[in-house]
């Protein structure tokens, strides 16, 4: 079994990377707005919630998008999947080999 996903998977993921990042940022920003709009919390509590949200979100962005190389693509795919960004449509564009490897790693 190859150590890296096939070239076509790499090319596809490079093509959709910015859309995936935009989707994640839209989700993060929407959650931040919900925190700020909350009438149940004081301004100080909102600040604390927002601070934690940004820190946690930054970790997710790093997990999914930092060190984006072909040699790390499989781990990035797992992270994208874990954070609900890799849709079934994305999966259909990946090779059967990569899909099988993701399933095996996810089940591990």
Secondary structure, 3 states (H helix, E strand, C coil): CCCCCCHHHHHHHHHHHHHHHHHHHHHHHHHHHHHHHCCCCCHHHHHHHHHHHHHHHHHHHHHHHCCCCHHHHHHHHHHHHHCCCCCHHHHHHCCHHHHHHHHHHHHC
